[in-house]
Amino acid sequence: MTFRSHMDSALSEARAAAARGEVPVGAVIVDAGGRVLAAAGNRTRELNDPTAHAEMLAIRAACAALDQERLTGCDLYVTLEPCPMCAAAISNARIARLYYGASDPKSGGVAHGARVFTHPQCHHVPEVYDGISAQAAGALLSDFFANRR
């Protein structure tokens, strides 16, 4: 099977989040066959829910689509390095591969900060691929926050 990135779809979700006034982060989950199970953008403000990050919403929707609590064999594409909360959910969901765009030195939980996947308490460590469309993802975030100032 040929690798196909779904980061463009995650970027579309991030743009939609920005249009709603949310921090522009988008996520897409695909199964082992490449079928999109879920796509989401941040909705923390809209839902008044600090856990409504793109990754969390996508994980919930993908689990509902499969009618199970694990996403074994699935891939997650997200435009920004997941925070510690989302990294823990990725581990608990048993996601096989994580592809993310921009690094997040301030709030990241994968390569920065808590580095959730390196802890002995972490039950599952996905394969991690960073820097996928990082420039486009970073530009979305920079533009969003520049327009807020």
C-alpha positions as CSV (number, residue, x, y, z in Angstrom):
1,M,0.0,0.0,0.0
2,T,1.3,3.5,-0.9
3,F,1.5,6.1,1.9
4,R,-0.9,9.0,1.6
5,S,-0.7,11.9,3.9
6,H,-4.0,13.4,5.2
7,M,-2.4,16.5,6.5
8,D,-4.1,18.6,3.9
9,S,-7.5,17.6,5.4
10,A,-6.2,18.4,8.9
11,L,-5.1,21.8,7.6
12,S,-8.6,22.3,6.2
13,E,-10.0,21.5,9.6
14,A,-7.6,24.0,11.2
15,R,-8.7,26.8,8.8
16,A,-12.3,26.1,9.6
17,A,-11.5,26.3,13.3
18,A,-9.8,29.7,12.8
19,A,-12.9,30.9,10.9
20,R,-15.0,30.0,14.0
21,G,-12.6,32.0,16.2
22,E,-10.9,28.9,17.6
23,V,-7.1,28.3,17.7
24,P,-6.5,26.8,14.3
25,V,-5.7,23.2,15.0
26,G,-7.1,20.4,12.9
27,A,-7.0,16.6,13.2
28,V,-7.9,13.6,11.0
29,I,-7.9,9.9,12.0
30,V,-7.7,7.2,9.3
31,D,-7.9,3.5,9.6
32,A,-5.2,1.0,8.4
33,G,-6.8,1.0,4.9
34,G,-6.6,4.8,4.7
35,R,-10.4,5.4,5.2
36,V,-11.1,8.7,7.1
37,L,-12.9,7.8,10.3
38,A,-13.0,11.3,11.8
39,A,-12.0,14.9,11.2
40,A,-12.2,17.8,13.6
41,G,-10.9,21.2,14.5
42,N,-10.6,22.9,17.9
43,R,-14.0,23.8,19.5
44,T,-13.0,24.7,23.0
45,R,-14.7,28.2,22.9
46,E,-17.7,27.0,21.0
47,L,-18.4,24.2,23.3
48,N,-17.1,25.9,26.5
49,D,-15.0,22.7,27.0
50,P,-11.3,22.9,27.7
51,T,-11.0,19.3,26.5
52,A,-12.5,20.0,23.0
53,H,-9.1,20.0,21.3
54,A,-9.1,18.8,17.7
55,E,-7.4,15.5,18.6
56,M,-9.8,14.7,21.5
57,L,-12.9,15.4,19.3
58,A,-11.4,13.3,16.4
59,I,-10.6,10.4,18.8
60,R,-14.1,10.5,20.3
61,A,-15.7,10.5,16.8
62,A,-13.4,7.7,15.5
63,C,-14.1,5.5,18.5
64,A,-17.9,6.1,18.0
65,A,-17.5,5.3,14.3
66,L,-15.8,2.0,15.1
67,D,-18.0,1.4,18.2
68,Q,-14.9,0.6,20.3
69,E,-12.6,2.4,22.8
70,R,-9.4,1.6,20.9
71,L,-8.1,2.9,17.6
72,T,-5.5,0.1,17.1
73,G,-3.9,0.4,13.7
74,C,-5.2,3.9,13.1
75,D,-3.2,7.0,12.2
76,L,-3.7,10.5,13.5
77,Y,-2.8,13.6,11.5
78,V,-2.7,16.8,13.5
79,T,-1.5,20.3,12.5
80,L,0.2,21.0,15.9
81,E,2.2,18.9,18.3
82,P,-0.3,17.5,20.8
83,C,-0.5,18.8,24.3
84,P,0.0,16.5,27.2
85,M,-3.7,15.8,27.6
86,C,-4.0,14.9,23.9
87,A,-0.8,12.8,23.9
88,A,-2.2,10.8,26.9
89,A,-5.5,10.2,25.0
90,I,-3.5,9.2,21.9
91,S,-1.7,6.6,24.0
92,N,-4.9,5.4,25.7
93,A,-6.6,5.0,22.3
94,R,-3.7,2.9,21.1
95,I,-3.2,5.0,17.9
96,A,-0.5,3.4,15.8
97,R,1.1,6.4,14.2
98,L,1.0,10.2,15.0
99,Y,1.8,12.7,12.2
100,Y,2.0,16.3,13.3
101,G,2.9,19.6,11.7
102,A,4.2,22.5,13.8
103,S,6.1,22.0,17.0
104,D,4.8,23.5,20.1
105,P,7.7,24.4,22.5
106,K,5.3,26.2,24.8
107,S,2.5,23.7,25.3
108,G,3.6,20.5,23.5
109,G,3.5,17.1,25.1
110,V,5.4,15.0,22.6
111,A,8.8,16.5,21.8
112,H,8.5,19.3,24.3
113,G,7.3,19.8,27.9
114,A,5.9,16.6,29.4
115,R,7.1,14.3,26.7
116,V,4.3,11.9,27.6
117,F,5.4,9.0,25.4
118,T,8.8,8.8,27.2
119,H,7.3,8.1,30.7
120,P,7.3,4.6,32.1
121,Q,3.6,5.1,32.9
122,C,2.8,5.5,29.2
123,H,1.0,2.3,28.2
124,H,1.4,2.7,24.5
125,V,3.8,4.7,22.4
126,P,2.8,5.4,18.8
127,E,5.3,5.9,16.0
128,V,5.8,9.7,15.8
129,Y,6.5,11.7,12.6
130,D,6.9,15.4,13.1
131,G,7.3,18.4,10.7
132,I,4.6,17.3,8.2
133,S,3.4,20.5,6.5
134,A,5.0,22.3,9.5
135,Q,5.4,25.6,7.6
136,A,1.7,25.8,6.6
137,A,0.5,24.8,10.0
138,G,2.8,27.3,11.7
139,A,1.7,30.1,9.4
140,L,-1.9,29.4,10.2
141,L,-1.1,29.7,13.9
142,S,1.1,32.8,13.5
143,D,-1.5,34.6,11.4
144,F,-4.3,33.7,13.8
145,F,-2.5,35.1,16.8
146,A,-1.1,38.2,14.9
147,N,-4.7,39.1,14.0
148,R,-5.8,38.8,17.7
149,R,-3.2,41.3,18.9
